[in-house]
Amino acid sequence: AVVTRMGEDVTNKKTNGVGKSDVESCNWVALSALKALQEGAKDRGANAVINITSYFKKNEFRSATNYECYAGNIMSGVALKGTYVTVK
């Protein structure tokens, strides 16, 4: 159960895609974006991030299993939006 809501945040991470497959670079940058949300939660005193959605160009994409990744020849990027909370 959510005890306290501590606001929302957006992380927009990029990674070098040179020499990597789209899947490899997207997985790498998605982990980086999730880690940024995790660090944001710690900085705010939250112990969880809920309602995580893809948020590319301010367009939300909701899925329990997938995220949006934009992979090009040089860069790959993932933007995530989440809500910081404390839970029991």
N, C-alpha and C positions, 0 to 999 in steps of 0.2 A: 504494500500500500504506500502511495506517495504521501509523505509527511509535509514537505516543503518544496515549492517550485522556486527556482532561482533564475529564471529567464531562459531565453533562447540564444543560440549562437550559430554562426555559419563558418565553416572552414572550407577553403578553396585551395587545394593542393595540386601541385604539378610535379612531374618527374620527367627525366630524360628518357625518351623512348628509343633512342638510337641503339641498334643492335639487340633490341628486345622484341619479342612478339607482343601484339596488342594485349593478349591475355596476361602475360607476365608484367608488363608495365602498368596495366590497369589494376591488377592485384596489389602491386607494390604501392601505388599511389592511394588506393583505397585504404590500405593499412595505415599509411601516413595520415590520412584524413581522420580515421577513427582514433588514432593515437592523439591527434590534436584535440579532438573532443574530450578524450579521457583526461588530458592535461588541463583543459579548460575546467572540467569538473573539479579536479583537485584544487586548482587555483581559487575556485569559488566556495570550496568546502562542501561540495555536493558529493554524493557517493554513487550516482548513477546518471546516465544520459538516456532519455526515453524519446520516443517519437522521431527516431532518426530517419530522415528522408534524403534522397538525392535532391540537389537544389541548383542545378545548372542554369545560369542566366535567369535566376529567380523563378524558375518553373519547377514545382515540386513533382517528384516521381516517387510514389509510395509502393514499396514491395517488401515483404518479409524475407525474401531471399535474393533479390537482385538490386543493383545500383547502376546509375548511369556513369559511363566513363567515355570521355572524348579523346580518342587516340589519333595522333597525326604522325607524320614522318619523323618529327623531332621531339614533340612533347605529348604527354598524356596528362589528363586532368580529371579530378573528381571533386565535386563540391557537395558537402553534406550539411544538413541543418538538424539540430537536435535541441532538446529541452533538458536543462540541468535540474536535478531534483535530489532530495534526500528520501530514501525509502527505509522502512523498518528492517 
